[in-house]
Amino acid sequence: MSVIKMHFKPWLAATIAVAAMGCVAVQAATVQPWHLGALAPNPKAPAAIGTVGTAPGPHTVVVAVLDSGVVAEHPSLQGQLLPGADMQSPPANVRGGRSSNFAPDERETRCSGRLVSGAFRVHGTEVSSLIAGNGYEGVWGVNPKAKVVPIRLMGACGMSRTDLLDGMAWAAGLPVAGMPINPNPARIINLSLSGGRNSCSPELQKLVDQLVSKGVFLVAAAGNNFHKPLAEPANCAGVLSVGSVDAENRIEVYSALDPRTVLYAPGGGRDLRNGQAWEHNKLRVATYDLDVLGRERPNALDRAVGTSFAAPLVSGFLSLWLSHNPDKTPGHFMSELPLFLQAVVATPKCPDCQPMGLVAPASAVKP
């Protein structure tokens, strides 16, 4: 099977943009970010998904995050992680091969002389915190009771299609040659990556169909391709493709634009400068930055921008919904989807698009 290497690139648009923004002041740990629906005592933004006030149900839901790896030591993820895996195979894996070590590449790791950015290294950590962040310094995941299985797929030397397929299969508890069975099969697989083929390949679609038939939910970022059509894996049938909207429910300029996009969620972006309480339009994530001596330190920053970060809000919501409704399937979700959506401002750039954004009142989440 061919190696994709750096063909899966649009997720980098999110992390590169983030790196350029720098740091902002940390808010108080008691303040919920606007994307969850509260800026107490201020009103919520139109794009807020409305899950504040909806406590997780009695059922623990496992979400697999297939990404650049997760830094397990971050305080925002303490108690939130399950055993994961490094599913990147040689020669792309600079550590030599697959293992149980799901940590990202070291900050100084090089491939062909190219230094990996700090933003790329922490991408998976930031994504995971939007799903299940425990509230440290205001980093609240949509479902703080969810558990994350971190799966490292990509690093300094890119990513292969074989690793993507094997990582998805392993996440769902299917056997993968050379790896022990995942003891915590995921109900939800978050894919904050995009940029494969323009149409879903037969082997990827076959696996998607198999996982959906098992009751696994697949959530994929639409991609940061500036209003171009969906690419893999978001363009596969059965995948919940997620585009980005700003705080006022307008499709972000960086988001993919395609009638097949299933729904939109807050993805962060420019400051709106309209005097509203939510005009600062970034998502708060668990991340790392550098101190004055160049040493990496854990932090919580309002800096996440991209469809990479809209997707985990949907994954977090699905885990919240399943925590109350553990027997629900992807088919149930699609049939109930109108309960969870609100209209997004239409754009003349896509006359066939009827964009809908995620909004999840408690009455729709609980049975």
C-alpha positions in Angstrom: 0.0 0.0 0.0 1.4 3.4 -0.9 2.8 5.8 1.6 0.9 9.1 1.9 3.8 10.8 3.8 3.0 14.5 3.8 -0.1 14.3 1.6 -2.1 14.6 4.8 -1.1 18.2 5.3 -4.1 20.5 5.9 -4.1 19.8 9.7 -0.8 21.6 9.7 -2.5 24.8 8.6 -4.3 24.8 12.0 -1.1 24.3 14.0 1.1 26.7 12.0 -1.6 29.4 12.4 -1.7 28.7 16.1 2.0 29.0 16.5 2.0 32.4 15.0 -0.5 33.8 17.4 1.6 33.7 20.5 0.3 33.5 24.0 -2.6 35.1 25.7 -3.5 35.6 29.4 -4.8 32.6 31.2 -8.4 33.0 32.5 -9.6 31.9 35.9 -10.1 28.1 36.2 -13.7 28.5 37.2 -14.7 30.1 33.9 -16.2 27.8 31.2 -15.1 28.6 27.7 -17.7 30.1 25.4 -17.8 27.1 23.1 -19.4 25.1 25.8 -22.2 27.7 26.2 -21.2 29.9 29.1 -19.1 32.9 29.8 -20.8 33.4 33.2 -22.3 35.9 33.8 -22.2 36.8 30.1 -24.5 35.3 27.5 -23.3 32.5 25.3 -22.2 33.0 21.8 -24.5 31.9 19.0 -22.1 29.2 18.0 -21.8 27.7 21.5 -22.7 24.1 21.6 -24.7 24.5 24.8 -23.5 21.6 26.9 -22.8 23.5 30.1 -25.4 22.3 32.6 -25.6 18.9 31.1 -23.7 16.6 33.5 -22.2 13.4 32.1 -24.3 10.3 32.4 -23.4 7.1 34.3 -21.7 5.4 31.4 -18.0 6.0 30.7 -17.3 6.5 27.0 -14.0 5.8 25.4 -12.7 8.2 22.6 -9.7 7.4 20.5 -7.6 10.3 19.4 -5.6 9.5 16.3 -3.1 12.3 16.0 0.5 13.3 16.7 0.5 11.7 20.1 -0.4 13.0 23.6 1.8 14.3 26.3 0.4 12.3 29.2 2.0 14.5 31.9 -0.2 17.6 31.2 -2.2 18.5 34.3 -5.4 19.0 32.2 -5.3 15.3 31.2 -4.5 13.8 34.5 -6.9 10.9 35.1 -8.3 11.2 31.5 -6.1 8.9 29.6 -6.1 5.1 29.0 -3.3 3.0 27.5 -2.7 3.9 23.9 -0.3 3.1 21.1 2.3 4.4 18.7 0.9 3.0 15.4 3.5 4.7 13.2 5.6 2.1 11.3 9.1 2.3 9.8 10.6 4.2 8.1 8.4 7.1 9.1 8.7 6.2 12.8 12.0 7.8 14.0 11.7 5.7 17.2 12.1 2.5 15.1 8.6 1.0 15.2 5.2 0.5 16.7 4.9 0.3 20.5 2.8 1.3 23.5 4.6 4.7 23.7 2.0 7.2 22.5 4.1 10.3 23.3 4.7 12.6 20.4 8.0 13.1 18.8 10.5 15.1 20.8 10.5 18.8 20.0 14.0 18.6 18.5 13.2 15.6 16.3 14.2 16.0 12.6 13.4 14.2 9.4 15.6 15.0 6.4 16.9 18.0 8.3 13.5 19.5 9.0 12.7 20.6 12.6 9.3 19.7 13.8 7.3 22.7 15.1 6.2 22.8 18.7 2.7 23.3 17.5 2.8 20.0 15.6 4.1 18.2 18.7 1.3 19.3 21.0 -1.6 19.0 18.4 -2.9 15.7 19.9 -2.7 17.0 23.4 -4.7 20.1 22.5 -7.3 18.0 20.6 -7.7 15.6 23.6 -8.2 18.4 26.0 -11.2 19.7 24.1 -12.8 16.2 24.5 -12.0 15.4 28.1 -10.1 18.2 29.7 -10.5 18.1 33.5 -10.9 21.8 34.1 -7.2 22.7 34.9 -6.8 26.4 34.4 -10.1 26.6 32.6 -9.5 23.8 30.1 -12.9 22.0 30.1 -13.5 19.2 27.8 -17.1 18.8 26.5 -17.2 15.6 28.6 -14.7 15.6 31.5 -15.8 12.0 32.3 -14.8 10.6 28.9 -11.6 8.6 28.6 -9.2 9.1 25.8 -7.1 6.4 24.1 -4.2 8.2 22.5 -2.9 6.8 19.2 0.1 8.3 17.6 -0.2 8.2 13.8 2.0 11.1 12.5 5.3 12.6 13.3 8.4 14.3 11.9 8.4 12.0 8.8 4.8 12.1 7.9 2.1 9.4 7.9 1.3 6.4 5.8 -2.1 5.1 4.6 -1.3 1.7 6.2 -0.8 3.4 9.6 -4.1 5.3 9.3 -6.0 2.1 8.5 -4.3 0.1 11.2 -4.7 2.9 13.7 -8.4 3.1 13.1 -8.8 -0.7 13.3 -6.8 -0.9 16.5 -8.7 1.9 18.1 -12.0 0.0 17.6 -10.6 -3.2 19.1 -9.9 -5.1 15.8 -6.8 -7.3 15.5 -3.7 -5.6 14.0 -0.7 -7.7 13.1 2.2 -7.2 15.6 0.1 -5.3 18.2 -1.8 -6.6 21.2 -5.6 -6.1 21.1 -6.7 -2.7 22.4 -8.1 -3.5 25.8 -10.3 -0.4 25.7 -12.1 -0.3 22.3 -13.3 3.2 21.4 -16.9 4.0 20.7 -15.7 7.3 19.0 -12.7 7.8 16.8 -11.5 11.4 16.4 -9.5 12.2 13.3 -8.3 15.7 13.4 -6.5 15.3 10.2 -7.3 15.8 6.5 -5.8 15.9 3.1 -5.9 12.5 1.6 -7.5 11.7 -1.8 -10.3 13.7 -3.3 -12.6 10.6 -3.1 -12.6 8.0 -0.4 -10.4 5.1 -1.4 -12.1 1.6 -1.5 -9.9 0.2 1.3 -10.7 3.2 3.6 -14.4 3.1 2.8 -14.5 -0.6 3.5 -12.9 -0.1 7.0 -15.3 2.8 7.7 -18.3 0.6 6.8 -17.0 -2.1 9.1 -16.5 0.2 12.1 -19.8 1.9 11.7 -21.5 -1.5 11.5 -19.9 -2.2 14.9 -21.4 1.0 16.4 -18.3 3.1 16.2 -18.6 6.8 15.5 -16.0 8.3 13.2 -15.5 12.1 13.5 -13.1 13.8 11.0 -12.0 17.4 10.5 -13.3 18.8 7.3 -9.8 20.3 6.6 -8.3 23.8 6.6 -8.2 24.1 2.8 -9.9 27.5 2.5 -13.3 26.6 1.0 -12.2 23.7 -1.1 -14.1 20.3 -1.1 -13.6 17.6 1.5 -10.7 15.2 1.3 -10.1 11.9 3.0 -11.1 10.8 5.6 -13.9 13.4 5.9 -15.3 12.6 2.5 -15.9 8.9 3.3 -19.6 7.9 3.6 -20.5 7.3 7.3 -17.9 9.7 8.6 -19.1 12.7 10.5 -17.3 15.5 8.8 -16.9 18.7 10.8 -16.3 22.2 9.5 -15.6 25.3 11.5 -17.8 28.3 12.3 -16.9 31.5 14.1 -18.6 32.6 17.3 -21.4 34.2 15.3 -22.2 31.1 13.3 -20.5 32.0 10.0 -18.4 29.5 8.2 -14.7 30.3 8.8 -12.6 31.3 5.8 -10.1 28.5 6.4 -12.7 25.7 6.6 -13.5 23.3 3.8 -16.7 24.1 2.0 -18.7 21.1 0.7 -22.4 20.1 0.6 -21.3 16.8 2.1 -20.1 18.4 5.4 -22.4 16.9 8.0 -22.2 19.7 10.6 -20.1 22.6 11.8 -18.8 23.5 15.3 -16.7 26.3 16.8 -13.2 26.2 15.4 -11.7 29.5 16.6 -10.5 32.3 14.4 -10.0 36.0 14.2 -11.2 38.3 16.9 -14.7 39.5 15.9 -14.2 43.1 17.3 -17.9 43.7 17.6 -18.2 44.5 21.3 -19.8 41.1 22.1 -18.7 39.2 25.2 -17.4 36.4 23.0 -15.4 38.6 20.5 -12.2 36.8 21.6 -12.6 33.9 19.2 -10.1 31.2 20.3 -10.6 27.8 21.9 -8.9 27.1 25.3 -6.7 24.0 25.1 -4.1 22.2 27.2 -0.8 22.9 25.5 2.9 23.5 26.0 5.0 26.6 25.4 8.5 27.6 26.1 9.9 29.6 29.0 12.6 32.2 28.7 15.3 29.5 28.7 13.6 27.6 25.9 12.3 24.8 28.1 8.9 23.3 27.5 6.3 23.9 30.1 2.6 22.9 30.4 0.1 25.7 29.9 -3.6 26.4 29.2 -4.0 28.9 26.4 -6.8 30.4 24.3 -5.2 29.8 21.0 -6.7 26.8 19.1 -7.8 27.6 15.6 -8.9 25.1 12.9 -11.2 22.3 11.9 -8.8 20.1 13.9 -10.4 21.7 17.0 -14.0 21.8 15.8 -13.9 18.0 15.4 -13.1 17.1 19.0 -16.0 19.3 20.2 -18.3 17.0 18.2 -16.5 13.9 19.6 -16.9 15.3 23.1 -20.5 15.9 22.5 -21.0 12.4 21.2 -19.3 11.0 24.3 -21.6 13.1 26.5 -24.7 11.8 24.6 -23.6 8.2 24.7 -22.9 8.5 28.4 -26.7 8.9 28.8 -27.6 6.7 25.8 -25.0 3.9 25.6 -26.9 1.7 23.2 -27.3 4.4 20.6 -25.6 3.8 17.2 -24.4 6.1 14.4 -27.7 5.4 12.7 -29.6 6.6 15.7 -27.5 9.7 15.8 -28.1 10.5 12.1 -31.8 10.1 12.6 -31.8 12.3 15.6 -29.4 14.8 14.1 -32.0 17.6 13.7 -32.4 17.7 17.5 -28.8 18.8 17.8 -28.5 21.4 15.0 -29.1 25.0 14.4 -28.8 27.0 11.1 -25.4 28.4 10.1 -25.3 31.6 8.1 -25.4 30.5 4.4 -22.7 31.5 2.0 -23.1 32.3 -1.7 -19.8 30.4 -2.4 -21.7 27.1 -2.0 -25.3 27.4 -3.2 -25.9 23.7 -2.6 -24.7 24.0 1.1 -27.3 24.1 3.8 -24.9 24.4 6.7 -26.0 23.4 10.2 -24.1 23.8 13.4 -24.0 21.7 16.5 -26.1 22.9 19.4 -26.9 20.5 22.2 -29.6 21.5 24.8 -29.8 19.2 27.8 -33.3 18.1 26.7 -31.8 16.6 23.5 -28.9 14.9 25.2 -30.6 13.0 28.0 -33.1 10.3 27.3 
